[in-house]
Amino acid sequence: MRRLFLRSFAIAFIAFAVFFGAEFFLEWQRAGYPGVSATSWAEVGNTAKLVDILSPMARAYNNVLAMLLATIGLAIPLTATMHTPKLIEMFLRDRINRWVLSFMAFGAAHTLLVDYMIGPKFAPTWSIAVSVFCALVGWALLLPYFFYVVRFVDPSRLLIRLREDAQDILARVHSHRGDPVHSQPEISRRLQQIGTIIIKSLDRNDRDVAAEGVWAIKLLLEHYDKLKPKLPKAWFVVDRADFVGLSDEALEMLNETHTWFEMKCLQQVESGFLRALHNANDTVSTFSDVMRVIATRAIANHEEHEIRLCIRFFNNFLREAIKARNLRATYDVFHQYRRLGRELVDRPELLRDLAKHFAYYGNMTRTFGMVFAPQLVLFDLGYVTRRAYERASPAAPDLLRTMLGMPHRTGNDLHTMAVKAKLILGGFFVARKLDEEAEAVRKNLRDVDHGQVERAEGELLGAERSFFEVTDRQLNLEFVPPERREALARFCSSLSE
């Protein structure tokens, strides 16, 4: 944004100089190239005329300065109220704002001084030339600076500025030009300001800005990962002042795992998720998707502690969505969790934990009266289980036991969706000739009547790929690819034997 302002100012100044210079040259040529005495009031001793010239210039300066201050006085506090109170501090810290306002004030004061200096027989020609030059520069600055102020209060630009400020702080610490202890609260403030913009955007249903805010956190974490290995040890040590409310044990774990910065970032994502959960339900997927992307990047970088931290935040998302009895949010978070499980297929210890979390929160949904949600969970857990068997993961048998441990009936009430999820898994085992696992699924479904199995089989084999409503996933959970349908039919037939 600063480069754009400087480029705009350069274009305006050059345009002014070329136009005014060409105009003067043409008039000077038309007059027969007169000397300096013919073009200067000072040479003929008419200093009063110089005052007449500078007086309107001084008034113009004052009007421009008043106009700038009025615009800033209205735009900045209003935008600060809407987005973040720290905007005023950011505006005053900005070098371009300080330089332009100082230049305008200097130009106005200088013109008044030159007016005062002119006497009956004294004409400060050099000072007058400086005043005229400053006036040209000031008017060339005017339009670019107005556009700069308007762009400055744009929330999208605020997010970029906050992210870049945070990256500058990290760069100073990384290069040992910044004190790690003093830099921690500075960067924490930037993160909290980003979080505030996200929350206030959601309050106003400004979904685009909220998405840009959470993506800014994702980009900041990517930048941090590149610098983290060479950051000084003091950077990773935090105390109670940095995390008010955390127990001593929690602070100790943060110091041991070197994840306080990641914790700060993910807390902002969680705050946005919680606000979206209650105020902008359709934006929940933005936050769960970013959390998955962050976790996936941590997996690629082998950041063990960051991966586990992301999983814990996913669990927080599920807990809050279930407590709010928000089926759409629960459905979406489980979907992103399932996609994360696909990335963890080569991490058996984490895959086992993931399966336990699926079962735990699936049972929790039933406790909160969300009868349909546990059945959806079985489809997602079944997907992760199939991926684990495809990759021959050591955790695959544990995932199967966890899935079969989830009920498909409550008393006499049969959960059809849960039965279908298990039938799909049984068909998968038949197709891959995993007889022992297929038999385990058969035993689990012994209490399901043959007629109910036939109905479920018919619905699965006839299911279309696209769900008949518009959803975030859009893929029909019951859809079975054509190449796996014959194996599913054989498995269903074996249940009646």
C-alpha positions, 0 to 999 in steps of 0.5 A: 500500500505504501508503494502504491501511495508513493507511485501515485504521488510520483505520477501526480507530481510529475504530471503537475510539473510537466503541465505547469512547466509546459504552460509557463514555457509557452507563455514565456515563449509567446512573450518573447523570452523576457528576463527575470525582471519582467517576470518578478514583482520583487524586481520592480519593488511591488512587494505588496503583490507578493503578499497578495499571491501568498495569502490565498496560498496560505488559506488554501493550505489551511483549508487542505489541512482542515479537510485532512484532519476532519476526514481523519478525525471522522474515518479513523475513530469510526473504523476503530469502533467497527474493527479494532480500537488499536487502529488509532495507534496504528494510524499514528505509527504509520510513517506516511501519515506522520510525514504527510501531515507534518509536511502539510503543517510545515507548508502552511506555517512556512507560507505564513512566515514568508508572508510576514517576512515580506517588507516594503523593500524586502522580497525573500525570493528564495523563501517564496520559491520554496513556498510555491514548490511546497504548495505544488508538492502538497497539492500533488500529495492530496489525492494520493493521500486521500486514497491512502487514508481510505485504503488504510481503514479498509479492514482487509488492509488492516489485516495485512498490516497486522500480519506484516507487523507480526512478521517484522517482529519475528524477523527482528527476533530471528536476526537477534535485533529484537529482544525476545521477552519484549517482543512476546507481548508485542506480537501477542497484541497483533494476534489479538487485534486480528482476532478482534477484527474477525469477531467484529466482522462476524458480528456485522455478518462481514464474512469475507473479512472474517475469512481473510482474518483467519487466513492471515493467521494461517499465513503467519503460522507458515511464516513462523515455521520457517523461522522457528528452528533458529529463534532464541531459547528465551522466545519460547519461555512464557509466564502467567502474564502471557496467558492469564488464567492458565494453570502452572501445569499448563504453562509448564507444558507450553514451555516444554513443547515450545508452542505458546505462539501456536497456542496464541494463533489457534486461540484466535481461530477458536474465538472466531469459531465460537462467534460464528457458531452462534452469530454466523452459522454458515461461516463455521466451515471457514474456521474448521477448514483453516484448522485442518490446513494448519494441522496438515502443514504441521504433519508435513513439517513433522511438528509433533506438538503442533499436530497434537495442539490442532487435534485438541482444538478440533476437539474443542470445536466439536464440544462447543458445536455439540453443546450448542446442538448445532448439527450443521457445525457438528457435521462440518467439523467431523468432516474436516476431522475425517479429512485430517484423519486421512493425513494421519494414516501413517501416524498410528498412535495419532490415528488411534487417538483420533478414533477414540475422539470420534467415538467419544464425541459421537456418544456425546452427541447422543447425550445432547439429543442429537440422534442423527449425529452419531450415525454420521460419525460412523460414516466418517470413522468408517472412511478413516478405517478403510484408509487405514486398512488400505495403507496397512496401518498398525492402528487399523484393527484398533479403529475397527474395534472402535467403530464396531463398539459404536451402537447401531441401535438403542433398545428397539430403535434401529439406527439405519444410517449406522447399519449402512455405515457398517455394511459399507465397511463389511463390503470393503473387507470382502472386496479386499479379501480380509475375511477375519475383519469381514466376519467381525462386522457380521457378528456385530450386525447379527441383531439386525433382521434380514429384511432390514439388511435388504432394505439398507442394501437396496438403498446403498446400491441405488444411492447417487453420488451427489446428495439430493440437497446442497451441503458442504460435502455434497457427496452422498454418504451412502454412495458406493462406487460401482466397483465396490457394489458387487462386494457389498452385495456379497457381504449383505447376502452373507448376513442371512447365511 
